[in-house]
Amino acid sequence: MICRHCGTEIADKAIICYRCGAATTDPVRKPAQIPSRGRGVLSLVGLALLVILGLFLGQVGRTMPPPQGGRLDLIAGILVGAALVLLLIRIIRRRR
């Protein structure tokens, strides 16, 4: 048998060419598809924006008088807490 890749004569029962390492038959299975990471980057950016917005609202809430400032502090805490919960869910999912 002759190697399809390099033209070297090899044994009839050879699985690969000893010279170039090319397979002598077509693959039986397709290689596994690697999932894209594009969505993961977007979710991390979203989490970062939530945290930044929460911290900004917290700072603004401290400088405002009590009625409005207390509401902004509450919203800031909720945003930062939500970002942390989403981050924990993401970490747990990756470990599975």
N, C-alpha and C positions, 0 to 999 in steps of 0.2 A: 504494500500500500504506500501511496505517496501523500505526504502532508499537504493539505490544502493551503496552508499558510506560507510555508517556506520552501516546499518542494523536495524536502529530504525524504529518502526512502526509509520507512519504518515498518515494524512488524505488523502483520495483518490484525492481530488482536490488541494492538496498542490502544490505550485510552487517551494518551497525550503524546505529542511529539517530544522526543528526548532532546531535540536541538532548540526548538523555539518555545515549547511549553503549550502550544495551542491544542485545544481539544480536537479529537478526531470525529466526534459526533456532535449533533446539535444538542443544546441543553434541553433536559426533560421538563424542567420547571422554570418559570420566569423568576427573576430576582424580586425580592420583596420591595414594595414601594416605600420610600422614606417620606413620611408626612412633612409637609412644608411647615416652617416655623413662622411664617408671616403673621398669622393670627396671634401667636403668643407675644410678639413684639408689640402689637397694637394694644393688647390687653394690659401689658405692663405700662405702656405710655398712659393708658386710661387710668390705671391705678395711681400712677405718679401725679397725674393732673388732679385726681380726687384729693390726694393728700395735700398738694400745694394749695388747692382751693380751700380746703378745710383749715389749713394753717393761716392762710390769708384772712379768712373770715373770723377766725379766732382773734387775730391781732386787731382787726377792725372793731370787733365787738368789745375789746378791752378799752378802746379809746372813746367809745360812744357812751352816752348816758344810759342808766340802767334799763329802761323799758326796751329800747332797741338793741342795746348791747347784749342783754341776756338772751335774746332770741338768736342773734348771730352766733353767740358762743354755743348754744344748743345745736344749731345747724352745723357748725364746724365740727363739733363732737360727733354728730351722726355721720358726717361725710368721712371723717378719719376712721371711725369705727367700721363703716361699711367697706372702706378700702382694705382695712386689716382683715376683715372676715373674708373678702374676696381673695385676698392674697393667701390666706390659710387654705381655702378651698382649692386654689390652684396648686399649692404645694402638695396637698393630700392626693389630688388627682394624678400628679406626675409620678408619685411613688407607686401607684398601682400598675 
